[in-house]
Amino acid sequence: MKRQGQSQNMKSNQMEKGQKFPLTIKRLGINGEGVGYFKKQVVFVRGALPGEEVVAEAEVIHPRYTEAKVLKTRKKSSERIDPPCPVYEKCGGCQLQHMNYEATLAEKRSIVLQAFERHTKLNIDTLNIQPTIGMDNPWHYRNKSQMQVKKEGKFVRAGLYARNSHELVDLSECPIQHKAINRVTRVVKQILTDLNVSIYQERKHKGAIRSVVSRVAFETGEIQVVLVTKTNDLPRQDAIIAEINQRLPEVKSIVHNVNEKKTSLIFGDQTKVIAGNRAIVEKLGSRSVALSARAFFQLNPVQTEKLYNKVKEVGAFTGKEKVVDAYCGVGTIGLWIADQVAEVRGMDVIAEAIEDAKMNAQENGYHHLAYEVGKAENLLPKWIKQGWKPDVIIVDPPRVGCDKQLLQTIKKVKPKKIIYVSCNPATLAKDVEELRQENYAVKSIQPVDMFPWTAQVENVVVLEVKN
């Protein structure tokens, strides 16, 4: 039973909504917000930078932390800059445009360090975390956009929802999207407006077109447009196709996807090509890569080469290795290392991606790359029963990290080396800690800035069996 004095002390330390207090920002949090401490309580402040002294106001009180906003900045960071994007404060797509780019690279390394400090029992002082690999020109790097659409009067708007709201921020000119994607978005909006096409209304769950997804191949210039509808039919389909063909001749693939559910997910399960090719073709180094509508491909092709070069470097392949490429997508990692390994077997749950991966292996002349639809935790045991055991397992999972069954399977298979590619430092650290307990040592951690001006950071981690 707590003593009365202890209870009163805890109550006196409890933050209250609307409370104003001085705060020194110590670091950036995983979502790019400034982090400080007031009376031993963690406070997250959006838009604040390390080293700044501010007067903050508590907005949302949680049991273990508080969210606050800046009322006044008493001391500005020397790394603070003016964000070039006019809708930066509203959009929410970027979190760090108000910070010098070189400083964001250092902070991203710090975010990775914090994740490993929190979620592992590793000695942080001896952890080999390399400086973040950045971009020479960190603008117009995204090859894909997924824009929600909304009707405002006679006009169709397309963009992203503002932070913590369902207010659509129209994005006609986004400085991190490839310029061709910005143009496609503007023209498709105009086509939908001109043709008076039915637009989805989220609150009523009525209407047709709910999202426009565009992807550009940096090297070939080919573009794919996907129209996502709530309805099974695409209204005015022939007219839309004709207008896109006339106004956007660089579009080589037009696809219709159906998503009937009340969900924040973009894609539904039904996809069909309504004009042009099934996929567009990108070049990654000397390799040709076919990309269909729902297949995963890295959003930043420039940094992807740096990321995959790091995978190749830490793999230190001799030409004899059997490699598993889990969550393989269209098979790009396998293509990148194909010349240095004996065999690659990859898997993904998206059938279209595996179809692309097989085509990509064939088109590039690689006959020792094999791909199957399914989960690694199901396919790996089957292959081992057949007498095939991998020397190296490469995983590149979604943000939620590796499936727990896959981790258990990896621990049973015990490959000599695991190369973990991750876009989420927290789930990466948790999974590394679980694998580390099975006699694996962390050899290196390499952050790569795949998403400049955001708080996200990609990593390549190498684990090897201890001698």
Secondary structure, 3 states (H helix, E strand, C coil): CCCHHHHHHHHHHCCCCCCEEEEEEEEECCCCCEEEEECCEEEEECCCCCCCEEEEEEEEECCCEEEEEEEEEEECCCCECCCCCCCHHHHCCCCCCCECHHHHHHHHHHHHHHHHHHHCCCCHHHCCECCCECCCCCCCCECEEEEEEEEECCEEEEEEECCCCCCEEECCCCCCECHHHHHHHHHHHHHHHHCCCCECECCCCECCEEEEEEEECCCCCCEEEEEEECCCCCCCHHHHHHHHHHHCCCEEEEEEEECCCCCCCCCCCEEEEEEECCEEEEEECCEEEEEECCCCCCCCHHHHHHHHHHHHHHHCCCCCCEEEEECCCCCHHHHHHHHHCCEEEEEECCHHHHHHHHHHHHHCCCCCEEEEECCHHHHHHHHHHCCCCCCEEEECCCCCCCCHHHHHHHHHHCCCEEEEEECCHHHHHHHHHHHHCCCEEEEEEEEECCCCCCCCCEEEEEEEECC
